[in-house]
Amino acid sequence: MSKRSDIGPGGKAALAGAIGSAAIAAAVMFVNKRKERDKKKRFTTPFNEPPETD
């Protein structure tokens, strides 16, 4: 049979907290990267050309 490690309720809570905080950090990094990418896409028109008007 396999060994069973008893972490206890405090250890399980600490492990869950570490996993949860890592997931939140990854989500925040993803959102920031996405905002930067969208910001770069926004300014695709060259500024040295006059706008076309009728």
PDB file of N, CA, C and O in Angstrom:
ATOM      1  N   MET A   1       0.835  -1.181   0.000  1.00  0.00           N
ATOM      2  CA  MET A   1       0.000   0.000   0.000  1.00  0.00           C
ATOM      3  C   MET A   1       0.879   1.242   0.000  1.00  0.00           C
ATOM      4  O   MET A   1       2.057   1.195   0.352  1.00  0.00           O
ATOM      5  N   SER A   2       0.289   2.323  -0.393  1.00  0.00           N
ATOM      6  CA  SER A   2       1.057   3.565  -0.443  1.00  0.00           C
ATOM      7  C   SER A   2       1.078   4.241   0.916  1.00  0.00           C
ATOM      8  O   SER A   2       0.178   4.061   1.736  1.00  0.00           O
ATOM      9  N   LYS A   3       2.115   5.016   1.135  1.00  0.00           N
ATOM     10  CA  LYS A   3       2.204   5.771   2.377  1.00  0.00           C
ATOM     11  C   LYS A   3       1.191   6.899   2.355  1.00  0.00           C
ATOM     12  O   LYS A   3       0.934   7.505   1.315  1.00  0.00           O
ATOM     13  N   ARG A   4       0.635   7.163   3.486  1.00  0.00           N
ATOM     14  CA  ARG A   4      -0.329   8.250   3.581  1.00  0.00           C
ATOM     15  C   ARG A   4       0.294   9.338   4.440  1.00  0.00           C
ATOM     16  O   ARG A   4       0.680   9.090   5.581  1.00  0.00           O
ATOM     17  N   SER A   5       0.391  10.543   3.893  1.00  0.00           N
ATOM     18  CA  SER A   5       0.969  11.620   4.689  1.00  0.00           C
ATOM     19  C   SER A   5      -0.178  12.450   5.255  1.00  0.00           C
ATOM     20  O   SER A   5      -1.045  12.928   4.524  1.00  0.00           O
ATOM     21  N   ASP A   6      -0.158  12.603   6.542  1.00  0.00           N
ATOM     22  CA  ASP A   6      -1.187  13.390   7.209  1.00  0.00           C
ATOM     23  C   ASP A   6      -0.698  14.827   7.347  1.00  0.00           C
ATOM     24  O   ASP A   6       0.149  15.137   8.184  1.00  0.00           O
ATOM     25  N   ILE A   7      -1.236  15.669   6.531  1.00  0.00           N
ATOM     26  CA  ILE A   7      -0.853  17.071   6.564  1.00  0.00           C
ATOM     27  C   ILE A   7      -1.590  17.783   7.693  1.00  0.00           C
ATOM     28  O   ILE A   7      -1.029  18.657   8.353  1.00  0.00           O
ATOM     29  N   GLY A   8      -2.813  17.418   7.905  1.00  0.00           N
ATOM     30  CA  GLY A   8      -3.607  18.069   8.933  1.00  0.00           C
ATOM     31  C   GLY A   8      -4.416  19.207   8.341  1.00  0.00           C
ATOM     32  O   GLY A   8      -4.152  19.649   7.223  1.00  0.00           O
ATOM     33  N   PRO A   9      -5.400  19.680   9.087  1.00  0.00           N
ATOM     34  CA  PRO A   9      -6.265  20.733   8.547  1.00  0.00           C
ATOM     35  C   PRO A   9      -5.530  22.049   8.299  1.00  0.00           C
ATOM     36  O   PRO A   9      -5.849  22.755   7.342  1.00  0.00           O
ATOM     37  N   GLY A  10      -4.564  22.391   9.131  1.00  0.00           N
ATOM     38  CA  GLY A  10      -3.812  23.633   8.925  1.00  0.00           C
ATOM     39  C   GLY A  10      -2.941  23.575   7.693  1.00  0.00           C
ATOM     40  O   GLY A  10      -2.824  24.558   6.960  1.00  0.00           O
ATOM     41  N   GLY A  11      -2.334  22.441   7.462  1.00  0.00           N
ATOM     42  CA  GLY A  11      -1.490  22.276   6.276  1.00  0.00           C
ATOM     43  C   GLY A  11      -2.296  22.283   5.000  1.00  0.00           C
ATOM     44  O   GLY A  11      -1.858  22.825   3.986  1.00  0.00           O
ATOM     45  N   LYS A  12      -3.474  21.683   5.042  1.00  0.00           N
ATOM     46  CA  LYS A  12      -4.339  21.683   3.864  1.00  0.00           C
ATOM     47  C   LYS A  12      -4.808  23.088   3.542  1.00  0.00           C
ATOM     48  O   LYS A  12      -4.883  23.474   2.375  1.00  0.00           O
ATOM     49  N   ALA A  13      -5.123  23.856   4.581  1.00  0.00           N
ATOM     50  CA  ALA A  13      -5.564  25.236   4.366  1.00  0.00           C
ATOM     51  C   ALA A  13      -4.426  26.075   3.792  1.00  0.00           C
ATOM     52  O   ALA A  13      -4.645  26.909   2.913  1.00  0.00           O
ATOM     53  N   ALA A  14      -3.224  25.855   4.287  1.00  0.00           N
ATOM     54  CA  ALA A  14      -2.072  26.602   3.770  1.00  0.00           C
ATOM     55  C   ALA A  14      -1.806  26.243   2.316  1.00  0.00           C
ATOM     56  O   ALA A  14      -1.493  27.110   1.500  1.00  0.00           O
ATOM     57  N   LEU A  15      -1.933  24.973   2.000  1.00  0.00           N
ATOM     58  CA  LEU A  15      -1.726  24.530   0.624  1.00  0.00           C
ATOM     59  C   LEU A  15      -2.794  25.117  -0.297  1.00  0.00           C
ATOM     60  O   LEU A  15      -2.483  25.569  -1.400  1.00  0.00           O
ATOM     61  N   ALA A  16      -4.034  25.114   0.143  1.00  0.00           N
ATOM     62  CA  ALA A  16      -5.118  25.690  -0.654  1.00  0.00           C
ATOM     63  C   ALA A  16      -4.921  27.190  -0.831  1.00  0.00           C
ATOM     64  O   ALA A  16      -5.190  27.733  -1.903  1.00  0.00           O
ATOM     65  N   GLY A  17      -4.456  27.853   0.209  1.00  0.00           N
ATOM     66  CA  GLY A  17      -4.193  29.285   0.102  1.00  0.00           C
ATOM     67  C   GLY A  17      -3.084  29.592  -0.872  1.00  0.00           C
ATOM     68  O   GLY A  17      -3.173  30.562  -1.625  1.00  0.00           O
ATOM     69  N   ALA A  18      -2.039  28.784  -0.873  1.00  0.00           N
ATOM     70  CA  ALA A  18      -0.930  28.996  -1.806  1.00  0.00           C
ATOM     71  C   ALA A  18      -1.381  28.783  -3.244  1.00  0.00           C
ATOM     72  O   ALA A  18      -1.013  29.546  -4.138  1.00  0.00           O
ATOM     73  N   ILE A  19      -2.170  27.758  -3.461  1.00  0.00           N
ATOM     74  CA  ILE A  19      -2.671  27.491  -4.819  1.00  0.00           C
ATOM     75  C   ILE A  19      -3.609  28.606  -5.257  1.00  0.00           C
ATOM     76  O   ILE A  19      -3.551  29.057  -6.401  1.00  0.00           O
ATOM     77  N   GLY A  20      -4.466  29.049  -4.355  1.00  0.00           N
ATOM     78  CA  GLY A  20      -5.406  30.122  -4.687  1.00  0.00           C
ATOM     79  C   GLY A  20      -4.701  31.428  -4.998  1.00  0.00           C
ATOM     80  O   GLY A  20      -5.073  32.118  -5.947  1.00  0.00           O
ATOM     81  N   SER A  21      -3.687  31.781  -4.217  1.00  0.00           N
ATOM     82  CA  SER A  21      -2.979  33.031  -4.468  1.00  0.00           C
ATOM     83  C   SER A  21      -2.175  32.952  -5.760  1.00  0.00           C
ATOM     84  O   SER A  21      -2.029  33.957  -6.456  1.00  0.00           O
ATOM     85  N   ALA A  22      -1.659  31.788  -6.086  1.00  0.00           N
ATOM     86  CA  ALA A  22      -0.944  31.629  -7.355  1.00  0.00           C
ATOM     87  C   ALA A  22      -1.905  31.778  -8.527  1.00  0.00           C
ATOM     88  O   ALA A  22      -1.547  32.360  -9.551  1.00  0.00           O
ATOM     89  N   ALA A  23      -3.110  31.263  -8.389  1.00  0.00           N
ATOM     90  CA  ALA A  23      -4.101  31.389  -9.461  1.00  0.00           C
ATOM     91  C   ALA A  23      -4.510  32.847  -9.650  1.00  0.00           C
ATOM     92  O   ALA A  23      -4.685  33.305 -10.779  1.00  0.00           O
ATOM     93  N   ILE A  24      -4.660  33.568  -8.553  1.00  0.00           N
ATOM     94  CA  ILE A  24      -5.029  34.989  -8.643  1.00  0.00           C
ATOM     95  C   ILE A  24      -3.898  35.784  -9.292  1.00  0.00           C
ATOM     96  O   ILE A  24      -4.150  36.655 -10.125  1.00  0.00           O
ATOM     97  N   ALA A  25      -2.663  35.489  -8.917  1.00  0.00           N
ATOM     98  CA  ALA A  25      -1.520  36.185  -9.511  1.00  0.00           C
ATOM     99  C   ALA A  25      -1.437  35.918 -11.007  1.00  0.00           C
ATOM    100  O   ALA A  25      -1.148  36.828 -11.784  1.00  0.00           O
ATOM    101  N   ALA A  26      -1.684  34.691 -11.413  1.00  0.00           N
ATOM    102  CA  ALA A  26      -1.654  34.361 -12.839  1.00  0.00           C
ATOM    103  C   ALA A  26      -2.759  35.092 -13.592  1.00  0.00           C
ATOM    104  O   ALA A  26      -2.544  35.546 -14.716  1.00  0.00           O
ATOM    105  N   ALA A  27      -3.932  35.209 -12.989  1.00  0.00           N
ATOM    106  CA  ALA A  27      -5.042  35.910 -13.638  1.00  0.00           C
ATOM    107  C   ALA A  27      -4.729  37.394 -13.788  1.00  0.00           C
ATOM    108  O   ALA A  27      -5.023  37.988 -14.825  1.00  0.00           O
ATOM    109  N   VAL A  28      -4.141  37.990 -12.768  1.00  0.00           N
ATOM    110  CA  VAL A  28      -3.792  39.413 -12.841  1.00  0.00           C
ATOM    111  C   VAL A  28      -2.739  39.650 -13.917  1.00  0.00           C
ATOM    112  O   VAL A  28      -2.830  40.620 -14.669  1.00  0.00           O
ATOM    113  N   MET A  29      -1.748  38.777 -13.995  1.00  0.00           N
ATOM    114  CA  MET A  29      -0.717  38.920 -15.027  1.00  0.00           C
ATOM    115  C   MET A  29      -1.320  38.774 -16.423  1.00  0.00           C
ATOM    116  O   MET A  29      -0.933  39.496 -17.342  1.00  0.00           O
ATOM    117  N   PHE A  30      -2.260  37.850 -16.588  1.00  0.00           N
ATOM    118  CA  PHE A  30      -2.915  37.650 -17.880  1.00  0.00           C
ATOM    119  C   PHE A  30      -3.692  38.890 -18.299  1.00  0.00           C
ATOM    120  O   PHE A  30      -3.624  39.309 -19.455  1.00  0.00           O
ATOM    121  N   VAL A  31      -4.434  39.479 -17.355  1.00  0.00           N
ATOM    122  CA  VAL A  31      -5.237  40.667 -17.665  1.00  0.00           C
ATOM    123  C   VAL A  31      -4.332  41.836 -18.029  1.00  0.00           C
ATOM    124  O   VAL A  31      -4.631  42.570 -18.970  1.00  0.00           O
ATOM    125  N   ASN A  32      -3.232  42.026 -17.304  1.00  0.00           N
ATOM    126  CA  ASN A  32      -2.313  43.124 -17.608  1.00  0.00           C
ATOM    127  C   ASN A  32      -1.679  42.953 -18.983  1.00  0.00           C
ATOM    128  O   ASN A  32      -1.540  43.925 -19.726  1.00  0.00           O
ATOM    129  N   LYS A  33      -1.297  41.736 -19.324  1.00  0.00           N
ATOM    130  CA  LYS A  33      -0.701  41.486 -20.640  1.00  0.00           C
ATOM    131  C   LYS A  33      -1.731  41.743 -21.739  1.00  0.00           C
ATOM    132  O   LYS A  33      -1.402  42.283 -22.795  1.00  0.00           O
ATOM    133  N   ARG A  34      -2.965  41.356 -21.483  1.00  0.00           N
ATOM    134  CA  ARG A  34      -4.020  41.560 -22.475  1.00  0.00           C
ATOM    135  C   ARG A  34      -4.299  43.047 -22.679  1.00  0.00           C
ATOM    136  O   ARG A  34      -4.514  43.487 -23.808  1.00  0.00           O
ATOM    137  N   LYS A  35      -4.296  43.821 -21.600  1.00  0.00           N
ATOM    138  CA  LYS A  35      -4.510  45.267 -21.709  1.00  0.00           C
ATOM    139  C   LYS A  35      -3.402  45.925 -22.514  1.00  0.00           C
ATOM    140  O   LYS A  35      -3.669  46.787 -23.352  1.00  0.00           O
ATOM    141  N   GLU A  36      -2.159  45.524 -22.266  1.00  0.00           N
ATOM    142  CA  GLU A  36      -1.035  46.084 -23.021  1.00  0.00           C
ATOM    143  C   GLU A  36      -1.148  45.750 -24.503  1.00  0.00           C
ATOM    144  O   GLU A  36      -0.883  46.599 -25.354  1.00  0.00           O
ATOM    145  N   ARG A  37      -1.538  44.528 -24.812  1.00  0.00           N
ATOM    146  CA  ARG A  37      -1.677  44.122 -26.208  1.00  0.00           C
ATOM    147  C   ARG A  37      -2.783  44.913 -26.893  1.00  0.00           C
ATOM    148  O   ARG A  37      -2.615  45.338 -28.036  1.00  0.00           O
ATOM    149  N   ASP A  38      -3.919  45.122 -26.212  1.00  0.00           N
ATOM    150  CA  ASP A  38      -5.014  45.890 -26.779  1.00  0.00           C
ATOM    151  C   ASP A  38      -4.629  47.352 -26.948  1.00  0.00           C
ATOM    152  O   ASP A  38      -5.049  48.001 -27.906  1.00  0.00           O
ATOM    153  N   LYS A  39      -3.838  47.867 -26.028  1.00  0.00           N
ATOM    154  CA  LYS A  39      -3.402  49.259 -26.113  1.00  0.00           C
ATOM    155  C   LYS A  39      -2.507  49.469 -27.328  1.00  0.00           C
ATOM    156  O   LYS A  39      -2.594  50.505 -27.987  1.00  0.00           O
ATOM    157  N   LYS A  40      -1.646  48.495 -27.632  1.00  0.00           N
ATOM    158  CA  LYS A  40      -0.779  48.597 -28.798  1.00  0.00           C
ATOM    159  C   LYS A  40      -1.586  48.513 -30.093  1.00  0.00           C
ATOM    160  O   LYS A  40      -1.240  49.170 -31.075  1.00  0.00           O
ATOM    161  N   LYS A  41      -2.640  47.726 -30.111  1.00  0.00           N
ATOM    162  CA  LYS A  41      -3.464  47.579 -31.309  1.00  0.00           C
ATOM    163  C   LYS A  41      -4.256  48.842 -31.605  1.00  0.00           C
ATOM    164  O   LYS A  41      -4.571  49.122 -32.762  1.00  0.00           O
ATOM    165  N   ARG A  42      -4.576  49.595 -30.580  1.00  0.00           N
ATOM    166  CA  ARG A  42      -5.438  50.755 -30.739  1.00  0.00           C
ATOM    167  C   ARG A  42      -4.823  51.805 -31.656  1.00  0.00           C
ATOM    168  O   ARG A  42      -5.544  52.423 -32.440  1.00  0.00           O
ATOM    169  N   PHE A  43      -3.519  52.022 -31.582  1.00  0.00           N
ATOM    170  CA  PHE A  43      -2.862  53.068 -32.348  1.00  0.00           C
ATOM    171  C   PHE A  43      -2.151  52.482 -33.564  1.00  0.00           C
ATOM    172  O   PHE A  43      -0.923  52.426 -33.615  1.00  0.00           O
ATOM    173  N   THR A  44      -2.938  52.050 -34.533  1.00  0.00           N
ATOM    174  CA  THR A  44      -2.341  51.456 -35.720  1.00  0.00           C
ATOM    175  C   THR A  44      -2.222  52.459 -36.864  1.00  0.00           C
ATOM    176  O   THR A  44      -1.464  52.211 -37.803  1.00  0.00           O
ATOM    177  N   THR A  45      -2.945  53.588 -36.821  1.00  0.00           N
ATOM    178  CA  THR A  45      -2.844  54.576 -37.879  1.00  0.00           C
ATOM    179  C   THR A  45      -1.588  55.410 -37.706  1.00  0.00           C
ATOM    180  O   THR A  45      -1.282  55.839 -36.593  1.00  0.00           O
ATOM    181  N   PRO A  46      -0.866  55.643 -38.768  1.00  0.00           N
ATOM    182  CA  PRO A  46       0.331  56.475 -38.662  1.00  0.00           C
ATOM    183  C   PRO A  46      -0.049  57.937 -38.381  1.00  0.00           C
ATOM    184  O   PRO A  46      -1.032  58.446 -38.919  1.00  0.00           O
ATOM    185  N   PHE A  47       0.727  58.585 -37.549  1.00  0.00           N
ATOM    186  CA  PHE A  47       0.407  59.955 -37.174  1.00  0.00           C
ATOM    187  C   PHE A  47       0.939  60.969 -38.180  1.00  0.00           C
ATOM    188  O   PHE A  47       0.507  62.122 -38.167  1.00  0.00           O
ATOM    189  N   ASN A  48       1.845  60.581 -39.034  1.00  0.00           N
ATOM    190  CA  ASN A  48       2.416  61.540 -39.982  1.00  0.00           C
ATOM    191  C   ASN A  48       1.578  61.703 -41.246  1.00  0.00           C
ATOM    192  O   ASN A  48       1.873  62.581 -42.057  1.00  0.00           O
ATOM    193  N   GLU A  49       0.547  60.890 -41.439  1.00  0.00           N
ATOM    194  CA  GLU A  49      -0.330  61.029 -42.607  1.00  0.00           C
ATOM    195  C   GLU A  49      -1.591  61.772 -42.202  1.00  0.00           C
ATOM    196  O   GLU A  49      -2.168  61.497 -41.150  1.00  0.00           O
ATOM    197  N   PRO A  50      -2.018  62.713 -43.033  1.00  0.00           N
ATOM    198  CA  PRO A  50      -3.262  63.427 -42.698  1.00  0.00           C
ATOM    199  C   PRO A  50      -4.470  62.496 -42.869  1.00  0.00           C
ATOM    200  O   PRO A  50      -4.445  61.616 -43.729  1.00  0.00           O
ATOM    201  N   PRO A  51      -5.501  62.672 -42.080  1.00  0.00           N
ATOM    202  CA  PRO A  51      -6.685  61.805 -42.239  1.00  0.00           C
ATOM    203  C   PRO A  51      -7.417  62.109 -43.537  1.00  0.00           C
ATOM    204  O   PRO A  51      -7.436  63.250 -43.999  1.00  0.00           O
ATOM    205  N   GLU A  52      -8.011  61.092 -44.113  1.00  0.00           N
ATOM    206  CA  GLU A  52      -8.761  61.271 -45.351  1.00  0.00           C
ATOM    207  C   GLU A  52     -10.138  61.825 -45.013  1.00  0.00           C
ATOM    208  O   GLU A  52     -10.893  61.237 -44.239  1.00  0.00           O
ATOM    209  N   THR A  53     -10.443  62.956 -45.605  1.00  0.00           N
ATOM    210  CA  THR A  53     -11.771  63.576 -45.392  1.00  0.00           C
ATOM    211  C   THR A  53     -12.400  63.883 -46.738  1.00  0.00           C
ATOM    212  O   THR A  53     -11.700  64.029 -47.740  1.00  0.00           O
ATOM    213  N   ASP A  54     -13.693  63.980 -46.759  1.00  0.00           N
ATOM    214  CA  ASP A  54     -14.409  64.294 -48.010  1.00  0.00           C
ATOM    215  C   ASP A  54     -14.794  65.741 -48.051  1.00  0.00           C
ATOM    216  O   ASP A  54     -15.402  66.190 -49.023  1.00  0.00           O
TER     217      ASP A  54
END
